[in-house]
Amino acid sequence: MNKKYLILAILVITQLAFARKTIIKMATLAPEGTDWHGMLLEMGQEWKKATNGRVRLRLYPGGVVGDERDMVRKMRIGQIHSAAISTEGLYEINPNFAAFYVPMLFQDLDDIEYVTEKLNTELYQGTNEKGFQLLYLVDVGWAYWFGKKPIYTPSDLKTHKLFTWAGDYAWAEVWRKAGYNPVPLAMTDLLSGLQTGLIDALSTIPLYALAQQSFGITNHMLDMKWGILMAGIVVDNKTWSRISKKDQKAMQIIVNTIRDKHIEKNRDAAQEALNVMQEHGLEIHKPTEMQVQSWKNEVESMYPLLRGQAIEENIFDKVIQIMKEKP
């Protein structure tokens, strides 16, 4: 009889131990072999170690589960539990991330830190209220215009066919009304779109241009900061709540440590990517002061189109006011 109870006890304990294990399925567009992908792998290994195997990360890189909008949709229905996504995906969860969409508003890292601090509640608490835990938020790099032909002015850009994110109808409409030629595509179809001539210009960060090899076709870059690309890691609240408070704390410490290391490394990575691309045919064009001013004028003329259409009025007004008040 005692032996029978002992076996039952062992089975119960084993089942409880197994039940406590949480496998987090995480998706990202980051291609295998990139620093961003390596950072996520490192994070998963550290999570497993810190939680004694109770939390394990299963990573799906390179857009194998679809575009960032697909990732958000699949998190909402439980097919995956987490995603490492850019502002585009974060906006799909929490519209407050549109604060980072205003072109040419940010020109140095102090701008980013200042706005992020001022909008801390809207970004973190706002994401939680939408059903997700925001573990990580960081700037990935400055976005520049890459084109098949040289781009110096807005008029030059209007001769190109621009990549826009599929599903982001508001931005596509803003571009059309401003006289441009937007072509909505999933990010996973970007390279094929370039190869077939469906698109021939896009704004992206140097690291992505190199990783995706898109610079081989869009081999002219305008050396002017068009915008900032932010990225974050989110986990759906249902999955996060299954993890003990102790493990949550350990995981967040790991995320913060890896984030800080990534930030430091990322500062030099953009220039290194540009150097490699220049060695393989990328031409970088420096605009004149007059040309930069033409872009500023163009962006300001688009404000009425952006406000209330691509960016909610309250968010647009708030970020513009924050930047006006910046010391």
C-alpha positions as CSV (number, residue, x, y, z in Angstrom):
1,M,0.0,0.0,0.0
2,N,2.8,2.4,0.9
3,K,4.6,1.6,-2.3
4,K,1.4,2.4,-4.3
5,Y,1.1,5.8,-2.6
6,L,4.7,6.5,-3.2
7,I,4.3,5.9,-6.9
8,L,1.3,8.1,-7.0
9,A,3.1,10.8,-5.1
10,I,6.0,10.6,-7.6
11,L,3.6,10.9,-10.5
12,V,1.8,13.9,-9.0
13,I,5.1,15.6,-8.3
14,T,6.4,14.9,-11.8
15,Q,3.2,16.2,-13.3
16,L,3.3,19.4,-11.2
17,A,6.9,20.0,-12.2
18,F,6.0,19.6,-15.9
19,A,3.0,21.9,-15.5
20,R,5.2,24.6,-14.1
21,K,7.3,24.6,-17.3
22,T,6.4,27.4,-19.7
23,I,7.4,27.3,-23.3
24,I,7.3,30.8,-24.9
25,K,6.9,30.7,-28.6
26,M,8.4,34.0,-29.9
27,A,8.4,35.3,-33.5
28,T,10.5,37.9,-35.1
29,L,11.4,39.3,-38.5
30,A,15.1,39.3,-37.6
31,P,16.9,37.0,-40.0
32,E,19.0,34.2,-38.6
33,G,22.6,35.2,-38.0
34,T,21.9,38.8,-37.3
35,D,22.9,40.5,-34.0
36,W,19.2,40.9,-33.1
37,H,18.6,37.2,-33.6
38,G,21.7,36.3,-31.6
39,M,20.5,38.6,-28.8
40,L,17.2,36.7,-28.6
41,L,18.9,33.4,-28.6
42,E,21.1,34.5,-25.7
43,M,18.1,35.8,-23.8
44,G,16.4,32.4,-24.2
45,Q,19.4,30.6,-22.9
46,E,19.7,32.9,-19.9
47,W,16.0,32.6,-19.1
48,K,16.3,28.8,-19.1
49,K,19.3,28.9,-16.8
50,A,17.8,31.5,-14.4
51,T,14.5,29.6,-14.0
52,N,16.1,26.1,-13.8
53,G,14.3,25.2,-17.1
54,R,10.9,26.3,-16.0
55,V,10.8,28.9,-18.8
56,R,12.1,28.0,-22.3
57,L,12.1,30.2,-25.4
58,R,11.2,28.7,-28.8
59,L,12.2,31.2,-31.4
60,Y,10.8,31.6,-34.9
61,P,13.0,34.1,-36.8
62,G,13.0,35.5,-40.3
63,G,9.3,36.1,-40.6
64,V,8.5,32.4,-40.8
65,V,5.1,33.0,-39.0
66,G,4.4,36.0,-41.2
67,D,4.6,39.8,-41.0
68,E,4.4,41.7,-37.7
69,R,0.7,42.2,-38.0
70,D,0.4,38.4,-38.4
71,M,2.4,37.9,-35.3
72,V,0.2,40.2,-33.2
73,R,-2.9,38.4,-34.5
74,K,-1.4,35.0,-33.8
75,M,-0.5,36.1,-30.2
76,R,-4.1,37.2,-29.7
77,I,-5.4,33.7,-30.6
78,G,-2.7,31.8,-28.7
79,Q,-0.7,30.4,-31.6
80,I,2.4,32.1,-30.4
81,H,3.0,33.9,-27.1
82,S,5.6,36.5,-27.7
83,A,7.2,38.7,-30.4
84,A,10.3,40.8,-30.9
85,I,8.8,43.5,-33.1
86,S,9.4,47.0,-34.5
87,T,7.2,50.1,-34.0
88,E,4.9,48.7,-36.7
89,G,3.9,45.7,-34.7
90,L,3.9,47.6,-31.4
91,Y,1.5,50.2,-32.9
92,E,-0.8,47.3,-33.9
93,I,-1.1,46.5,-30.1
94,N,-0.9,50.1,-28.7
95,P,-1.6,53.1,-30.9
96,N,0.6,55.3,-28.6
97,F,3.6,54.0,-30.4
98,A,2.6,56.2,-33.4
99,A,4.4,58.9,-31.4
100,F,7.6,57.6,-33.1
101,Y,6.1,57.8,-36.6
102,V,6.5,61.6,-37.2
103,P,9.2,62.0,-39.9
104,M,12.3,64.0,-39.0
105,L,11.0,64.9,-35.6
106,F,13.9,63.1,-33.8
107,Q,17.4,64.0,-34.7
108,D,19.5,62.7,-31.8
109,L,19.3,60.0,-29.1
110,D,18.4,62.6,-26.4
111,D,15.2,63.2,-28.3
112,I,14.3,59.5,-28.2
113,E,15.1,59.2,-24.5
114,Y,13.2,62.3,-23.6
115,V,10.0,61.3,-25.5
116,T,10.2,57.7,-24.2
117,E,10.5,59.0,-20.6
118,K,7.6,61.4,-21.1
119,L,5.4,58.7,-22.6
120,N,6.5,55.9,-20.3
121,T,2.9,55.3,-18.9
122,E,1.3,55.4,-22.3
123,L,3.8,53.0,-23.7
124,Y,4.2,50.4,-20.9
125,Q,0.8,50.6,-19.1
126,G,-1.0,51.2,-22.3
127,T,0.5,48.0,-23.8
128,N,-0.4,46.0,-20.6
129,E,-4.0,47.3,-20.9
130,K,-4.1,45.8,-24.4
131,G,-3.2,42.4,-23.1
132,F,0.6,42.3,-23.4
133,Q,3.6,42.8,-21.2
134,L,6.2,45.1,-22.7
135,L,9.6,43.7,-21.5
136,Y,11.9,45.7,-23.7
137,L,11.9,48.9,-25.7
138,V,14.9,50.3,-27.5
139,D,15.9,52.3,-30.5
140,V,17.3,50.0,-33.2
141,G,18.7,52.7,-35.4
142,W,18.0,55.7,-37.7
143,A,16.0,55.1,-40.8
144,Y,17.2,56.6,-44.1
145,W,15.8,56.6,-47.6
146,F,17.2,53.9,-50.0
147,G,16.3,54.1,-53.7
148,K,17.2,52.6,-57.0
149,K,18.0,56.1,-58.2
150,P,19.6,59.0,-56.3
151,I,17.2,60.7,-53.9
152,Y,18.0,64.3,-52.9
153,T,14.6,66.0,-52.6
154,P,10.9,65.1,-52.1
155,S,10.5,65.5,-55.9
156,D,13.1,62.8,-56.4
157,L,11.2,60.4,-54.1
158,K,8.0,61.0,-55.9
159,T,9.5,59.3,-59.0
160,H,10.0,56.1,-57.0
161,K,7.5,53.3,-56.0
162,L,7.7,53.3,-52.2
163,F,7.4,50.3,-49.9
164,T,4.7,50.7,-47.2
165,W,3.6,48.0,-44.7
166,A,0.7,45.9,-45.9
167,G,-2.4,46.6,-43.8
168,D,-1.3,50.1,-42.9
169,Y,-3.9,51.7,-45.1
170,A,-3.8,55.1,-43.3
171,W,-0.1,55.7,-44.2
172,A,-0.6,54.5,-47.8
173,E,-3.4,57.1,-48.1
174,V,-1.2,59.8,-46.6
175,W,1.5,59.1,-49.1
176,R,-1.0,59.1,-52.0
177,K,-2.6,62.4,-51.0
178,A,0.9,63.9,-50.7
179,G,1.7,63.0,-54.3
180,Y,3.8,59.8,-53.8
181,N,3.5,56.3,-55.1
182,P,3.1,53.9,-52.2
183,V,3.0,50.1,-52.7
184,P,1.7,48.1,-49.7
185,L,3.6,44.9,-49.2
186,A,4.3,42.5,-46.3
187,M,7.9,42.9,-45.1
188,T,8.4,39.2,-45.9
189,D,7.7,40.1,-49.6
190,L,10.0,43.2,-49.7
191,L,13.0,41.6,-51.5
192,S,10.8,39.9,-54.1
193,G,9.1,43.3,-54.6
194,L,12.4,44.9,-55.3
195,Q,13.5,42.2,-57.6
196,T,10.4,42.4,-59.7
197,G,10.3,46.2,-59.8
198,L,7.1,46.4,-57.9
199,I,8.9,48.8,-55.5
200,D,12.2,50.6,-55.9
201,A,12.5,52.7,-52.7
202,L,12.1,52.3,-48.9
203,S,13.1,53.9,-45.7
204,T,15.0,51.5,-43.4
205,I,17.9,51.2,-41.1
206,P,21.3,50.2,-42.4
207,L,21.4,47.0,-40.4
208,Y,18.2,45.8,-42.1
209,A,19.3,47.0,-45.6
210,L,22.4,44.8,-45.2
211,A,20.7,41.8,-43.5
212,Q,17.9,41.8,-46.2
213,Q,20.4,42.5,-49.0
214,S,17.9,45.1,-50.3
215,F,20.8,47.6,-50.8
216,G,21.8,45.5,-53.8
217,I,18.9,47.0,-55.7
218,T,18.2,50.2,-53.8
219,N,21.9,51.2,-53.9
220,H,21.5,54.9,-53.4
221,M,21.1,56.2,-49.8
222,L,20.2,59.7,-48.7
223,D,22.3,60.6,-45.7
224,M,19.5,62.3,-43.8
225,K,17.8,60.9,-40.7
226,W,14.2,60.3,-41.8
227,G,13.0,58.6,-38.6
228,I,13.9,56.3,-35.7
229,L,13.0,52.6,-35.6
230,M,12.0,51.4,-32.2
231,A,11.8,47.7,-31.3
232,G,10.4,45.9,-28.3
233,I,9.7,42.4,-26.9
234,V,6.1,41.7,-25.8
235,V,4.6,38.6,-24.1
236,D,0.9,38.1,-23.9
237,N,-0.4,38.6,-20.4
238,K,-2.0,35.1,-20.2
239,T,1.4,33.4,-20.8
240,W,3.2,35.9,-18.5
241,S,0.8,35.3,-15.6
242,R,1.6,31.6,-15.7
243,I,5.2,32.4,-14.7
244,S,6.0,32.8,-11.0
245,K,6.8,36.3,-9.7
246,K,10.3,35.1,-8.9
247,D,10.9,33.9,-12.4
248,Q,9.4,37.0,-13.9
249,K,11.8,39.2,-11.9
250,A,14.8,37.1,-13.0
251,M,13.7,37.2,-16.6
252,Q,13.2,41.0,-16.6
253,I,16.7,41.5,-15.1
254,I,18.1,39.4,-18.0
255,V,16.2,41.4,-20.5
256,N,17.5,44.7,-19.1
257,T,21.1,43.4,-19.1
258,I,20.9,42.2,-22.7
259,R,19.1,45.4,-23.8
260,D,21.9,47.5,-22.4
261,K,24.5,45.4,-24.0
262,H,22.6,45.5,-27.3
263,I,22.3,49.3,-27.2
264,E,26.1,49.7,-26.6
265,K,26.9,47.4,-29.5
266,N,24.2,48.9,-31.8
267,R,25.8,52.3,-31.7
268,D,28.7,51.2,-33.9
269,A,26.8,48.5,-35.9
270,A,25.0,51.0,-38.2
271,Q,28.3,52.5,-39.4
272,E,29.8,49.1,-39.8
273,A,26.9,48.1,-42.0
274,L,27.3,51.2,-44.1
275,N,31.0,50.5,-44.6
276,V,30.2,46.9,-45.8
277,M,27.5,48.1,-48.1
278,Q,29.7,50.8,-49.6
279,E,32.3,48.2,-50.3
280,H,29.7,46.4,-52.3
281,G,28.3,49.3,-54.4
282,L,26.1,51.4,-52.1
283,E,26.3,55.1,-52.9
284,I,25.6,57.6,-50.1
285,H,24.4,61.1,-51.0
286,K,24.8,64.0,-48.7
287,P,22.0,66.6,-49.1
288,T,22.6,70.3,-49.0
289,E,21.1,72.5,-46.4
290,M,18.6,73.7,-48.9
291,Q,17.6,70.2,-49.8
292,V,17.2,69.3,-46.1
293,Q,15.0,72.3,-45.7
294,S,12.9,71.1,-48.6
295,W,12.3,67.9,-46.7
296,K,11.4,69.7,-43.5
297,N,8.9,71.8,-45.4
298,E,7.4,68.7,-47.1
299,V,7.0,66.9,-43.8
300,E,5.3,69.9,-42.2
301,S,2.9,70.2,-45.1
302,M,2.0,66.5,-44.4
303,Y,1.1,67.2,-40.8
304,P,-2.6,67.8,-41.5
305,L,-2.7,64.4,-43.3
306,L,-0.8,62.6,-40.5
307,R,-2.8,64.0,-37.7
308,G,-6.0,62.1,-37.2
309,Q,-5.3,59.7,-40.0
310,A,-2.0,57.9,-39.7
311,I,-1.5,59.1,-36.1
312,E,-4.3,59.7,-33.6
313,E,-4.8,63.4,-32.9
314,N,-4.1,63.2,-29.2
315,I,-0.9,61.3,-29.7
316,F,0.3,63.5,-32.5
317,D,-0.4,66.7,-30.5
318,K,1.3,65.3,-27.4
319,V,4.5,64.2,-29.1
320,I,4.8,67.6,-31.0
321,Q,4.2,69.4,-27.7
322,I,6.8,67.3,-25.8
323,M,9.4,68.1,-28.4
324,K,8.6,71.8,-28.3
325,E,9.1,71.7,-24.5
326,K,12.4,69.7,-24.7
327,P,15.2,71.7,-23.0
